[in-house]
Amino acid sequence: MYKILPITQYTIKESIRTKVLYMTVLFSIIMFCAVLLLSILGQEQEKRLLLDLGYILVEFITLLTTLYASATFLIEEIESKTIYYIFIRNVPRYFYVLGRYFGIICTAIISVVLMSTVHLLLLVIKGWKFDISFLYVNFSLLLKISIISAIGIFFALFSSSPQISFSFTFFFWILGHLSEEIKFIISRIINPVGKFFLTLVYYVLPNFQYFNLRDTIIPNEYNHLYIWKIIIVGGLYCIFYSSIYLSLAAVLLSRREV
Amino acid sequence: MYKKYFFIAALAILSIIAKFYLDKILPHAYTYPNITELVSSGNNRNDMIDLAGVLLGARRAAADVGWIQLLQYYGTPEVKCTHEYNHELYHEHLNGRGGEYRNLLKYALRIVRLEPHFYHVYLYAAGALGWNLSRTDEALQILQEGIKYNPKYWRFYLCISAIVYKQLKEYEKMIYVLEKVVKYPDCPNIIKSILANIYESLGEYKKCLSLWIEILNSGDYSYRNKAIAKISLMREKLKT
């Protein structure tokens, strides 16, 4: 743990140094103003619009921050050879990957907390009654982000180009949200080969709809038991699935001559 | 050497087991119509918004954008309208301009296929189609769509009975049902304004006044001017 923590701290400092966090906050404030104006157009549904569009804004900005961090930080360090300074201190490569991963997650947590606070403030000003689902939705967003960060780190080491890594990871983000549609296609396919192939694709891809609580829970009508099942079992799924990509990333890094 | 690959394989098996379990419980919450059931609004730009909403897992937000577009569509006077021929099918706004809004059902269906739990859209569209535009069949169609996805939301059944009474021209029964509907806090202002207009035509100015006051107090800007005008009119009528 003492070997992972400094790398995590360094990743957070790097996010601050590269102004990623500042840009996140600044951009989110500007965008929240836009959301506020847009929600007024919703007339009787103003609060609903502010809630939904705010969630999307928080998610999208956190996603971009995470994609940027996972696509650039590792590749830059490998290209500038500064990664040597870490490895000559006898730090195992999987510790390095884990440290970077936790650093990116911590940065995402900071940005989600900051943006959600602004979001909540706006909602309360507009007369929204606090609902615990707000916390559930933001927590489930972090579960999604933790999976995509692991995928991002894997692609950063796999592709060696920030642009390609960014694109592949974003592609996974989209496919992860299309899982229910893939399941629907599987149920309609008659050809057994096609069915097998798509089922394989379904199990290889992450399913982000599990964590998409902002779309799957209806405010004031949701079942707490369902949400806790999602948080616990979904949390385990998130740990297992992320670990696969982090392990693969560690394997890739160990094969690399840096 | 092979240890790490066994470790990765074990993780893969565990994640598949977790996925099996989550797949069992997700259908209870994920009740969205699949992508083939989406309704096109006939506008490529709107279709792209809907598609982006599905691809990014943001169906509720896409439905919200659709809701704004529906309000803009229904709030914008149509240039070409044939109200002289179909006076009953023509809805006039406060400024004396209006239209037939032939695509209103399509706009509403587009939203509810993206987000079937957007109750307000069903009630709003049913109110506009059933009373303002006198297209009761379309109003019943949108409410039946609502019942299909939300069988427990019983306000739809009340609204259906009010529309059926309208079709049968049993206005007293219709008013009785509408009075029940407007008592609920989530009742759209459009239905309250419909009942207020019915009261006005029947000469029940006191009931009409209280409904317009309720609409004004809801803080809905779209009804503000109309509510103020109606309140002063009703007060004058009550004095005389």
Interface residues (C-beta under 8 A of the other chain):
Chain A: L38 I40 L41 G42 Q43 E44 Q45 R48 L49 D52 L53 Y55 I56 E59 F60 W173 I174 G176 H177 L178 E180 E181 K183 F184 Y203 N207 F208 Q209 Y210 N212 R214 D215 T216 I217 I218 N223 Y226 K229 I230 V233 G234 L236 Y237 F240 Y241 S243 I244 S247 L248 A250 V251
Chain B: K4 F7 I8 L11 A12 L14 S15 I16 A18 K19 Y21 L22 D23 I25 L26 H28 A29 Y30 Y32 N34 I35 T36 V54 L55 L56 G57 A58 R59 R60 A61 D64 W67 I68 L71 Q72 E115 H117 H120 P188 N189 S218 D220 Y221 S222
